[in-house]
């Protein structure tokens, strides 16, 4: 064991416990304590940066995200606590700024001149997974207005200004391609349709969030991005590869057979009536817009939305 590599610590355990206790007990200092935890997390995430890699890059990425698992679970628990005890805009705004400040980790640091694109793949997986869980948790607890805040508001990327790009980006920024996993699939002849989807599904055990919650969040993010059509980038719904023989709509859309419930969830897609989806569905039907596909597998947005049944009841 003397030859084993020392595990990476974010040093967040104490501040995490204080934040959870403060939020649960509705302490007047809870927002400040939450700030302390999130700030420690953001600063110390640098400890997970891949440097001086020995061996294959894909092995290093897999090991790195495995080591991050306790801290991912920590944050999932925090998302659940906020959803249960403090589902208000102030706390969601803290999460928005938290994710905003994670974005630079997915890109080249300013002081780095020599790099490969996949040098940041561990962060691309970690941050994408965290955002997906944040949305999954909020949807599970039916915090639709709070979810919409994370989807409506853009995220500030000051480094974009240097390249004459828009400094404000949409949530689609949280999904970036990972070449290291494509390389791993080829190097080991694994013949997997999506190693990223494999990892996401394998890692959802014992989180309190089931795969169906992840898939529901992935689908909401996909459809919202499709409807916004702000740029050429799309949200690739990784986990929908595992829909299998899923014959029906996701829970929140099944419940939206009630007009009263639909009026609660429509903010997620930024629509007013089900007919606002018609043009999108027509674009899929005439192939002017193509659905994500894994070999011969795809999915039906209208079915997963329960489109024909929306608002059928009061």
C-alpha positions in Angstrom: 0.0 0.0 0.0 3.0 2.3 0.3 3.1 2.5 -3.5 -0.5 3.5 -3.8 -1.2 7.1 -5.0 -2.5 9.4 -2.3 -6.2 10.1 -2.9 -7.3 13.7 -3.9 -9.1 15.7 -1.2 -11.2 18.8 -1.9 -11.2 19.6 1.8 -15.0 20.3 1.8 -16.2 17.9 4.4 -16.5 20.3 7.3 -18.0 23.2 5.3 -20.4 20.8 3.6 -21.8 19.6 7.0 -22.1 23.2 8.2 -24.0 24.1 5.0 -26.4 21.2 5.3 -27.1 21.9 8.9 -27.7 25.6 8.3 -30.1 25.0 5.4 -32.1 22.4 7.3 -32.4 24.6 10.3 -33.2 27.7 8.3 -30.4 29.7 9.9 -30.0 33.3 9.0 -26.4 32.7 8.1 -27.2 29.7 5.8 -26.6 31.6 2.5 -23.2 32.8 3.7 -22.3 29.3 4.9 -23.4 27.9 1.5 -21.1 30.4 -0.2 -18.2 29.2 1.9 -18.8 25.6 0.9 -19.2 26.4 -2.8 -16.2 28.7 -2.9 -14.0 26.0 -1.3 -15.3 23.5 -3.8 -14.6 25.7 -6.8 -11.1 26.7 -5.7 -10.0 23.2 -4.7 -11.4 21.5 -7.8 -8.0 22.5 -9.3 -6.5 19.6 -7.4 -8.3 17.3 -9.8 -6.5 18.8 -12.9 -4.7 16.1 -14.9 -1.0 16.9 -15.1 2.1 14.8 -15.9 0.1 11.9 -17.1 1.9 8.5 -17.2 0.3 6.0 -19.5 -2.8 6.3 -21.5 -4.9 9.5 -21.2 -8.2 7.6 -21.1 -7.0 5.5 -18.1 -6.1 8.8 -16.3 -9.5 10.3 -17.1 -11.4 7.2 -15.8 -9.4 7.1 -12.6 -9.8 10.8 -12.0 -13.6 10.8 -12.3 -13.7 7.7 -10.1 -11.8 9.6 -7.4 -14.2 12.5 -7.7 -17.2 10.3 -6.8 -17.4 11.2 -3.1 -17.5 14.9 -3.9 -20.1 14.4 -6.6 -22.3 12.5 -4.0 -21.7 15.4 -1.6 -23.1 17.9 -4.1 -26.1 15.6 -5.0 -27.0 15.5 -1.3 -26.7 19.3 -1.2 -29.0 19.7 -4.2 -31.5 17.4 -2.5 -31.3 19.5 0.8 -31.9 22.7 -1.1 -34.8 21.2 -3.0 -36.4 20.0 0.2 -35.7 22.8 2.6 -34.8 26.0 0.7 -36.3 25.9 -2.9 -36.2 29.6 -3.4 -34.6 31.8 -5.9 -31.8 33.0 -3.6 -30.4 29.5 -3.3 -30.9 28.7 -7.0 -29.0 31.8 -7.9 -26.1 30.5 -5.7 -26.2 27.3 -7.8 -26.3 29.3 -11.0 -23.2 31.2 -10.1 -21.5 28.0 -8.9 -22.0 26.3 -12.2 -21.0 29.5 -14.0 -17.6 29.5 -12.2 -17.0 25.8 -13.1 -17.2 26.4 -16.8 -13.5 27.6 -17.2 -12.4 24.2 -15.9 -13.7 22.6 -19.1 -11.3 24.8 -21.2 -7.7 25.7 -21.5 -6.4 27.8 -18.6 -5.0 31.1 -19.6 -1.5 30.3 -18.5 -1.4 27.1 -20.5 -0.1 27.3 -24.1 0.7 23.7 -25.0 -2.2 21.3 -24.6 -4.5 18.7 -26.1 -8.2 19.1 -26.2 -8.8 16.0 -24.1 -6.5 17.3 -21.3 -9.7 18.7 -19.7 -12.0 15.7 -20.4 -12.2 14.8 -16.7 -13.6 18.2 -15.9 -16.0 18.0 -18.9 -17.4 14.8 -17.5 -17.5 15.9 -13.9 -19.2 19.2 -14.6 -21.7 17.8 -17.1 -22.7 15.1 -14.6 -23.1 17.6 -11.8 -25.4 19.9 -13.9 -27.4 16.9 -15.0 -27.9 15.8 -11.4 -28.9 19.3 -10.3 -31.7 19.4 -12.9 -32.7 15.8 -12.1 -33.1 16.6 -8.4 -35.0 19.8 -9.0 -37.4 18.0 -11.3 -37.8 15.1 -9.0 -39.0 17.5 -6.2 -41.1 19.4 -8.7 -39.2 22.6 -8.3 -40.1 23.7 -11.9 -39.7 27.5 -11.5 -36.3 27.0 -9.9 -35.3 24.6 -12.7 -36.4 27.2 -15.2 -34.1 29.7 -13.6 -31.0 27.5 -14.4 -32.3 27.1 -18.0 -33.4 30.7 -18.7 -30.4 32.5 -17.3 -27.2 32.6 -19.4 -23.8 31.9 -18.0 -20.9 34.4 -18.1 -17.7 33.3 -19.8 -15.3 36.3 -19.7 -12.6 34.5 -21.8 -14.9 34.5 -24.8 -14.4 38.2 -25.2 -10.8 37.6 -26.2 -12.0 35.6 -29.2 -14.8 38.0 -30.1 -17.4 35.5 -28.9 -20.5 36.2 -26.9 -19.6 36.3 -23.2 -23.0 35.0 -22.2 -23.7 31.3 -23.0 -26.6 29.0 -22.5 -26.7 25.8 -20.4 -25.7 23.8 -23.5 -22.2 24.9 -22.5 -22.2 22.2 -19.8 -22.1 19.4 -22.4 -18.8 19.2 -24.3 -17.5 16.3 -26.4 -14.9 13.9 -24.8 -12.4 12.6 -27.3 -10.6 10.5 -24.6 -13.6 8.2 -24.3 -13.8 7.8 -28.1 -10.2 6.9 -28.0 -10.7 4.4 -25.2 -13.5 2.7 -27.0 -11.3 2.3 -30.1 -8.1 1.4 -28.2 -9.7 -1.4 -26.1 -12.1 -2.5 -29.0 -15.0 -2.2 -26.6 -17.5 -1.5 -29.4 -19.7 0.6 -27.1 -22.3 3.0 -28.5 -21.5 5.6 -25.9 -18.9 5.2 -23.1 -20.1 8.4 -21.6 -23.7 7.1 -21.3 -22.2 3.9 -19.8 -20.4 5.8 -17.2 -23.3 8.0 -16.3 -25.6 5.1 -15.8 -23.1 3.0 -13.9 -22.5 5.8 -11.5 -26.1 6.5 -10.5 -26.3 3.8 -7.9 -27.1 4.8 -4.3 -27.5 8.5 -5.0 -31.3 8.7 -4.3 -31.7 9.7 -8.0 -32.7 6.9 -10.3 -31.8 6.5 -13.9 -35.3 7.5 -14.9 -34.7 10.9 -13.2 -31.5 11.4 -15.1 -33.2 10.5 -18.4 -36.1 12.8 -17.7 -33.7 15.7 -17.0 -31.6 14.9 -20.1 -34.8 15.0 -22.2 -36.0 18.3 -20.8 -32.5 19.8 -21.5 -32.6 18.4 -25.0 -36.1 19.7 -25.9 -35.5 23.1 -24.3 -32.3 23.5 -26.3 -34.0 22.4 -29.5 -36.8 25.0 -28.9 -34.4 27.8 -28.1 -32.2 27.1 -31.1 -29.9 29.9 -30.0 -26.9 28.5 -31.8 -25.7 25.5 -33.7 -24.9 23.6 -30.6 -27.4 21.0 -29.3 -27.7 19.3 -26.0 -26.8 15.6 -26.6 -29.0 13.5 -24.3 -26.5 10.9 -23.4 -28.6 8.8 -21.1 -31.5 8.4 -23.5 -29.4 5.7 -25.1 -30.7 3.5 -22.3 -34.4 4.2 -22.9 -34.7 0.6 -24.3 -38.3 -0.3 -24.8 -39.6 2.7 -22.9 -43.2 3.1 -24.1 -44.6 6.2 -22.5 -43.9 9.7 -21.4 -41.7 10.8 -18.5 -43.4 11.4 -15.2 -43.7 15.2 -15.3 -45.3 15.1 -18.8 -47.6 12.2 -17.9 -48.9 14.4 -15.0 -49.3 17.2 -17.5 -52.4 15.6 -18.9 -53.9 18.0 -16.3 -53.9 21.5 -17.6 -53.3 22.8 -14.1 -50.1 20.7 -13.9 -49.1 21.6 -17.5 -49.3 25.2 -16.5 -46.7 24.4 -13.8 -44.2 22.6 -16.1 -44.5 24.7 -19.2 -41.9 27.1 -17.9 -39.3 24.4 -18.3 -39.7 24.5 -22.1 -40.6 28.2 -22.3 -43.9 27.5 -24.0 -47.5 28.6 -23.4 -49.5 25.8 -25.1 -48.7 22.3 -26.4 -49.1 23.7 -30.0 -45.9 25.6 -29.4 -44.2 22.3 -30.0 -45.7 21.8 -33.5 -43.0 23.4 -35.6 -40.3 21.4 -33.8 -42.1 18.1 -34.4 -42.6 19.1 -38.1 -38.9 19.7 -38.5 -38.2 16.2 -37.2 -40.9 14.7 -39.5 -39.5 16.4 -42.7 -35.8 15.7 -41.6 -34.9 19.3 -41.7 -33.8 18.6 -38.1 -32.4 15.2 -37.2 -32.9 13.5 -33.9 -29.9 12.1 -32.0 -29.1 8.5 -33.1 -27.0 5.7 -31.8 -26.5 3.3 -34.7 -30.2 2.4 -35.4 -31.5 3.6 -32.0 -33.3 6.9 -31.4 -36.4 8.1 -29.6 -39.7 9.8 -30.2 -39.9 13.3 -28.6 -43.7 13.4 -28.9 -44.1 10.1 -27.1 -41.7 11.0 -24.3 -43.6 14.3 -23.9 -47.0 12.5 -24.0 -47.8 15.2 -26.6 -51.3 13.8 -27.6 -52.4 13.8 -24.0 -51.1 17.2 -22.7 -53.9 19.3 -21.1 -56.6 16.8 -21.9 -57.9 17.1 -18.4 -58.6 20.1 -16.2 
